[in-house]
Amino acid sequence: MSQPVDDLSQFDISKEEKDKLVAEVIRYVLFKTHHNSGCPIKREELTQLLTKNYRQRNLPTLVINEAIQKLSTIFGYEMRELQRSRPSSTNQGRFSQQSVAEAKSYVILSKLPSDVYKKYVEDDRTAPLTGFTFVVLSIVHISGGKTTEEDLWRHLRRMGLDEKNESHPVLGNIKQALETLVQQRYLQKDKVSGPEGHTLFYELAERALDAPVSDSIKAYIAQIVNKEVGTADADD
């Protein structure tokens, strides 16, 4: 019968060594999340961190799983695995800039109730980018989960957000702000070849399709629709 993955005897390391590795993973995840604006962390990065001095095959699984547990119970974070989505155009035999299969990746999410998080944790300096994120994802969502670059910028320009603006008073470089959403895996870019040349599409990626974010987007859209309906009824 095979040994359980949490049996340290199969790894020839002490509990103290294991705890040190767990702490190292936690530090890495928290540091990388903070300095990379919440971009996903590839499992491969964590594995390489753990196999610098250890070669035991199942050790990364043991350490990462315990790090996930401690992040939850001690720090109040959920370390969520992202399921990599594939662009819908690949189903038609076309290939995306990001269609190559990638390793598992993780993001960390606060487990605090939204009202507590907003009062005690949320940084007001990130609020503009959060608002921009919801606006962009909502545009793509109501477009069926996918839209052309041209149509997306057309909608954003109506809101005063131009792709040529590199010094917006709140968001800074607007084009880079949009690229950040791709890096954070809220969106993915898909370049499709056609008779008239290449067309760039933006499509909801796995982080936007994750239930908490997806539900928030739908609630946000419903709130706007209800306001518009209420205004129209008042005018009548």
Sequence and secondary structure as in RCSB ss.txt:
>XXXX:A:sequence
MSQPVDDLSQFDISKEEKDKLVAEVIRYVLFKTHHNSGCPIKREELTQLLTKNYRQRNLPTLVINEAIQKLSTIF
GYEMRELQRSRPSSTNQGRFSQQSVAEAKSYVILSKLPSDVYKKYVEDDRTAPLTGFTFVVLSIVHISGGKTTEE
DLWRHLRRMGLDEKNESHPVLGNIKQALETLVQQRYLQKDKVSGPEGHTLFYELAERALDAPVSDSIKAYIAQIV
NKEVGTADADD
>XXXX:A:secstr
    TT GGGTT  HHHHHHHHHHHHHHHHHHHHHTTT  EEHHHHHHHHSSS   TTHHHHHHHHHHHHHHHTT
 EEEEEE     GGGGGT   TT S    EEEEEE S HHHHHHHT  GGGHHHHHHHHHHHHHHHHTTSEEEHH
HHHHHHHHTT  TT S BTTTBSHHHHHHHHHHTTSEEEEEEEETTEEEEEEEE HHHHSHHHHHHHHHHHHHHH
HHHHHHHHHH 
